[in-house]
Amino acid sequence: MSRLDSMINRLVAQRMILNHAADLAATLPGPVLELGLGNGRTFDHLREIMPEREIFVFERKITASPRSIPDAEHVILGEIRDTLPFCAPRIGGPAALIHSDLSNGDPTDDLARKAWLSPMIAEHAGPGTVVISGHELDLADFDRLPLPEGIREGRYYLYRKR
């Protein structure tokens, strides 16, 4: 498969899982946490499909297009490992949806990230919270959900807090 076809498949799968997760979280209270802004595509899509939600973006340095950046009240700058543990007063309660797009494809790096990120995500989840991740997480008290049809196993991981 060409790199172009692979990227197209990844983006289609990303849109599918974001839409599915938004449906799963539709009746839950709370904000959305976007862990990693990158170029802002997923943030922009989330605000389009969940316009009534506050979306808090965590990023070490903003490099996205100005059209794909939230207002200053909803950006939490710094290393996620340093900022996520202390954001509860700012975000105002458990999240309805948490999207973590931090994987760089390196299995060792993903394993290390899984160790420190999993408990931080769990800390900001309430009953029913939906979590999407680009790499596997170790979330006690969460069920791993099946992916929407058309998304290959291992491309994304989907969880819901019991």
N, C-alpha and C positions, 0 to 999 in steps of 0.2 A: 504494500500500500504506500502510495506517495505521502510525503510529509503534509502536502496540501490536503489530501483526503483525510488523513489522520486528524488534522486540525479541525476540519469541517465536522467530522464525527464527534470530536471532543466538544465543540461549541454547541452542536445540536443536543448532545447528551446533557450538557450543562443547563441549557434552557429547559429541557424536559424535567430534570430533577428539581430545578428551582420552582417551576410551575407546580409540580406535584407536591413539593414541601410546603409551598404557600397554601395550597388547598388543605393539606393536613393541619396546618396551624391556623386556619381561618377563624376558628371560634375561640382560640386561646387569647387571653390577655397578655400584654407585654410587648416590648420592642423586638426588633430584629437586630442581631449582632452580626456584622460583616467583618470577619477576621482576615484582614488583608484587602486593600483596595486595588492595588495593581494599577491597571489602566482604567478602572472604573466601570467596565462593562457589566459585571454582575450587580454592582450597586445600582447602576442605572436601571437594569431590568427589575430588580427587586422593588425599587420605588415606583416603577410603572405598574407592577402586578399587585403591590400592596400599598396603595397610596395613602391609606389611613394610618399606617404604622410609622412610628419613629424608627429610624434606622441609624444605629451607631456604628461608625466605621473605625476600625483600629488599624493603624498603619505607622510604620517607622518614619517614612518620608513621602510626602505627596508628590507624585509625578504624573498623575492623570490629567486629562483634559479638563479645563475649568467647568465644562458642561457636565462632567461626571464626578463632581466633588460635592459632598454635602456641606451644609453651612457649618460654621465654626463650632456651634453648640453640639454638633453630632459627629465631630471628628475627635478621636482620641489618639494623639501623636506619641510615638515612642515605641520601644520594643514591646510587643504584645506580652511577652513573658513578664515584663515589668508593670505594664498598665492594666492588664485584664484582672489581676487579683484585687485591684483597688477601685474598680469602676462602679460598684453597686450603688453608691449614693447618687451618682450621675445618671445611671440608666434607669433607676427607679423600680427595680424589682426583677423577677425572673423573666427571661426572654421567651418569646413564643417560638422563635426560630433563630438558630445559630448556623451561620455558613462559614466554614473554615476552608479557605483556598490557599493553604500555605505550603503544600508539597512542592518540592523542586525535582522530584523523580529519583532522588538518591535514597535507596532503601535504608542506609544507616542513619542518615539525617532524619528520615521519617520516623524511624524507631525511637530516636532520641526525642523528637518532638512529641510523639505519642505519649511518652512518659511524663513530660511536664505539662502538656496541653490538656490531656484528658481530665485530670482533676479540676483544672480551672474552668473548663466548659461545664462540667457537672455542677460546679458551685453556682453557676448562673442559670441553671435549668430548674424549672418547676414541673409539676405533673403535666405530661403531654408535650413538653418542649420537643421540637423537631430539630435534629442536628444533621447537617450535610457536611461531609468532609472529603477532601481529595485523597486522603490516606486513612488507613484504619486507625480507630481510636479504641481505648480500653475504658469503656464506660459502664461501671457497675450500675445496677438499677435502670438500665436502658435496654430496650429490645432493638435488635438489628432488624430493620425492615427490608422487604424485598424492593429491588430497584424497579422503576417503571419499565415496561416492556420496551425493548430496543436499546437499553443501556447495558453494556457488557459488565459482568462482575469484575470488580477491582478498579473500574474507572472512577467510581464514587462509592461512598459509604453513607448509609442513611440510618438514623437511629431515632427512637422516641423514648422519652423518660417515662417510666412506669408511674 
